[in-house]
Amino acid sequence: MRTLHVKHVLAPRHPVPHQTLMRMLFGLGSVGLFLVAIVDSSVVPLPVPGSTDILLILLAAHHRTGPLLVVCATIGSVLGAYTSYQIGVKGGLPALERYVSPKYLERVCLWVEKNALLAIALPAMLPPPMPLSPFIVAAGALSVPKKQFLITFGAARAIRFSLVAALAYHFGRSIIRTWNRFFARWGTTMDVCIFVSIASTVGFFFWKYWRSQKQARVSAAEATGSTSDATVRSAS
């Protein structure tokens, strides 16, 4: 009887074009997963909820190195979440109000204040549609210690991605078939949305850096002017 190799079973019946963003990210392997994880955990969400999980499933289903994938996804996710945490630290409650609906603001703040560990760990472990960014920004705005935040979030993400990778490894063939059918229909739309999201994230952080530098220069100029005025008055 003829033996079917794994690569033949996993091959799509109607291959999608190779020159697509998702194909490129898949081709990058753990590096692509790392980049997607950063954006996916930032305040600029990707158009497909759980994009990190999807890419991790596809890579693990092809029997790539599971532990390395989990490590890359976890580190990237922690970096992305840390940028959101810093937005809360620097912006305080006004920043939190921009990312949380007034309807849920009080409940989010109350939960973070009373159960900081759970408020960070549960959104990090649970899949969509569980919101993530509001709790991360709230953790920064409400002064959850940085070390506590990083350890809790990192551990929760590591558990989640380990489970995802394990499931993908064992049920990879059926997952790949389903994905190929979906991607053949919506691949181009996803590429455009992902590209716009990544570009928006990069542009946002460049804008934040430029704005912080501008504010620092203005503050320094005002401080110098105040010192000069004080010196003139003293001389008079």
Buried (B, 14 or more C-beta within 10 A) or exposed (E): EEEEEEEEEBEEEEEBEEEBBBBEBBEBBBEBBBBBBBBBBBBBBBEBBBBBBBBBBBBBBBEBBBEBBBBBBBBBBBBBBBBBBBBBBEBBEEBBBEBBEEEEBEEBBEBBEEEBBEBBBBBBBEEEEEBBBBBBBBBBBBEBEBEEBBBBBBBBBBBBBBEBBEBBBEEBEEBBBEBBEEBBEEBBEBBEBBEEBBEBBEEBEEEBEEEEEEEEEEEEEEEEEEEEEEEEEEEE
